[in-house]
Amino acid sequence: MVLGIVLGSLMDANFRRAVSLASAGDNLIISMFSRPISIILIVFILISLFSNFKFVKTGVRKLFSGRSGKGQED
């Protein structure tokens, strides 16, 4: 909680600066999400959000259940 209070204003100021610099370009959305690091972060966020749904958990379990290594020969 203390970390959020201390870094909140710093993050807000830098986010506002990034938005104002990006809005000087052509399109705000394209300029914010066209960098490779932002695409990677979006993918990780989506994975973490969808991994909490039951149908995703059961699908992943079914996908990897055959790879348990039991009864397989080298």
Contact map, one row per residue, 1 for C-alpha under 8 A:
11111000000000000000000000000000000000000000000000000000000000000000000000
11111100000000000000000000000000000000000000000000000000000000000000000000
11111111000000000000000000000000000000000000000000000000000000000000000000
11111111000000000000000000000000000000000000000000000000000000000000000000
11111111100000000000000000000000000000000000000000000000000000000000000000
01111111110000000000000000000000000000000000000000000000000000000000000000
00111111111000000000000000000000000000000000000000000000000000000000000000
00111111111100000000000000000000000000000000000000000000000000000000000000
00001111111110000000000000000000000000000000000000000000000000000000000000
00000111111111000000000000000000000000000000000000000000000000000000000000
00000011111111100000000000000000000000000000000000000000000000000000000000
00000001111111110000000000000000000000000000000000000000000000000000000000
00000000111111111000000000000000000000000000000000000000000000000000000000
00000000011111111100000000000000000000000000000000000000000000000000000000
00000000001111111110000000000000000000000000000000000000000000000000000000
00000000000111111111000000000000000000000000000000000000000000000000000000
00000000000011111111100000000000000000000000000000000000000000000000000000
00000000000001111111110000000000000000000000000000000000000000000000000000
00000000000000111111111000010000000000000000000000000000000000000000000000
00000000000000011111111100000000000000000000000000000000000000000000000000
00000000000000001111111110000000000000000000000000000000000000000000000000
00000000000000000111111110110011000000000000000000000000000000000000000000
00000000000000000011111111110000000000000000000000000000000000000000000000
00000000000000000001111111000000000000000000000000000000000000000000000000
00000000000000000000111111110010000000000000000000000000000000000000000000
00000000000000000000001111110010000000000000000000000000000000000000000000
00000000000000000000011011111110000000000000000000000000000000000000000000
00000000000000000010011011111111000000000000000000000000000000000000000000
00000000000000000000000000111111100000000000000000000000000000000000000000
00000000000000000000000000111111110000000000000000000000000000000000000000
00000000000000000000010011111111111000000000000000000000000000000000000000
00000000000000000000010000011111111001000000000000000000000000000000000000
00000000000000000000000000001111111001100000000000000000000000000000000000
00000000000000000000000000000111111101100000000000000000000000000000000000
00000000000000000000000000000011111111100000000000000000000000000000000000
00000000000000000000000000000000011111110000000000000000000000000000000000
00000000000000000000000000000000001111111000000000000000000000000000000000
00000000000000000000000000000001111111111100000000000000000000000000000000
00000000000000000000000000000000111111111110000000000000000000000000000000
00000000000000000000000000000000000111111111000000000000000000000000000000
00000000000000000000000000000000000011111111100000000000000000000000000000
00000000000000000000000000000000000001111111110000000000000000000000000000
00000000000000000000000000000000000000111111111000000000000000000000000000
00000000000000000000000000000000000000011111111100000000000000000000000000
00000000000000000000000000000000000000001111111110000000000000000000000000
00000000000000000000000000000000000000000111111111000000000000000000000000
00000000000000000000000000000000000000000011111111100000000000000000000000
00000000000000000000000000000000000000000001111111110000000000000000000000
00000000000000000000000000000000000000000000111111111000000000000000000000
00000000000000000000000000000000000000000000011111111001000000000000000000
00000000000000000000000000000000000000000000001111111101100000000000000000
00000000000000000000000000000000000000000000000111111101100000000000000000
00000000000000000000000000000000000000000000000011111111100000000000000000
00000000000000000000000000000000000000000000000000111111110000000000000000
00000000000000000000000000000000000000000000000000001111111000000000000000
00000000000000000000000000000000000000000000000001111111111100000000000000
00000000000000000000000000000000000000000000000000111111111110000000000000
00000000000000000000000000000000000000000000000000000111111111000000000000
00000000000000000000000000000000000000000000000000000011111111100000000000
00000000000000000000000000000000000000000000000000000001111111110000000000
00000000000000000000000000000000000000000000000000000000111111111000000000
00000000000000000000000000000000000000000000000000000000011111111100000000
00000000000000000000000000000000000000000000000000000000001111111100000000
00000000000000000000000000000000000000000000000000000000000111111111000000
00000000000000000000000000000000000000000000000000000000000011111111000000
00000000000000000000000000000000000000000000000000000000000001111111100000
00000000000000000000000000000000000000000000000000000000000000011111100000
00000000000000000000000000000000000000000000000000000000000000011111110000
00000000000000000000000000000000000000000000000000000000000000000111111100
00000000000000000000000000000000000000000000000000000000000000000001111100
00000000000000000000000000000000000000000000000000000000000000000000111110
00000000000000000000000000000000000000000000000000000000000000000000111111
00000000000000000000000000000000000000000000000000000000000000000000001111
00000000000000000000000000000000000000000000000000000000000000000000000111
